[in-house]
């Protein structure tokens, strides 16, 4: 994918993304902006609420690199590989009054592997304020393949962003939740109790994996206690030291985030997104828990492409140089680059880890 003009991502290209991609870099280097870009896509393609997303994020001017006077438009090009070929979706959002975006380009195509060259891009027009791919998926554009539009929309809708940072008193994870909201974990983990209840009923082995992984880090944890009350369920768990049960409101912030991460990374394939983007999963976790999260990310990547933004050397240690993208800020612009293993062979041969190389500032990405 290439992104031009979105916040600090003035002109960034990510190529050959594998099963796992780990974004590292200093604070403010643009790691989270990659996550926010996909969050914008989610609002744009799942609920047709691009205008609402932009308003909630401070307006269109705040989404453009250095503002609209420097960058009057944002451009994106995304390619999604499937067994038969490559789907491509590209768009340009130009600044318009009053502080909003207008599509000045929206295109797509599907190019088959067995046909030499790429298929022609099909335009969905310009001047609209919400994505027209939904209309194309309903066959409302004569020169746009309806099936291609449906597939592209589904693939992009199935990219999930996850950030479990909010563990405040008003956090969604601490509220009673509709037990039927259990098809997958929400981006903030708010429906964790409903998802765990579904695992307990329909996937008991997965449910036990979740509990066993939690016990490896939290010896005081015995098991979840999930009871439906009038169609809603509340996150509770029992202590290993007594019969007392604890609600989410009595659970430490780090433990609550760990519950959400372990649940996400142990979901059955049919409950996972096709691409999971996880922002700073290490927040508030013990180093041993971070290492365990790294191993679970590596395991789940066989079913779900994972992109992680992190500051943690312990998490970086879990992955190879070919899986790491270094993000740095140069003149307010995010620059993303990979490092060749050949450059660091003598360090790696002496048992230095990737996390060591980052802490020593040999990889870059440090303040």
Secondary structure as UniProt FT lines:
FT   STRAND          2..4
FT   TURN            7..8
FT   STRAND          12..13
FT   STRAND          20..25
FT   TURN            27..28
FT   HELIX           31..46
FT   HELIX           50..56
FT   TURN            57..58
FT   HELIX           60..63
FT   TURN            65..66
FT   TURN            68..70
FT   STRAND          73..82
FT   TURN            83..84
FT   STRAND          85..96
FT   TURN            97..99
FT   STRAND          100..112
FT   TURN            113..114
FT   STRAND          122..123
FT   HELIX           133..137
FT   TURN            138..139
FT   TURN            142..143
FT   HELIX           146..157
FT   STRAND          159..162
FT   TURN            169..170
FT   HELIX           172..174
FT   STRAND          177..178
FT   TURN            179..180
FT   TURN            187..188
FT   TURN            190..191
FT   HELIX           192..202
FT   HELIX           204..217
FT   TURN            219..220
FT   STRAND          221..224
FT   STRAND          228..229
FT   TURN            230..231
FT   STRAND          232..233
FT   STRAND          236..239
FT   STRAND          245..247
FT   HELIX           248..250
FT   HELIX           253..265
FT   HELIX           269..271
FT   STRAND          275..279
FT   TURN            281..284
FT   HELIX           287..300
FT   TURN            301..303
FT   STRAND          305..310
FT   HELIX           313..316
FT   TURN            317..318
FT   HELIX           321..323
FT   STRAND          324..330
FT   TURN            331..332
FT   STRAND          333..337
FT   HELIX           341..344
FT   HELIX           345..348
FT   TURN            349..351
FT   HELIX           354..359
FT   TURN            360..361
//
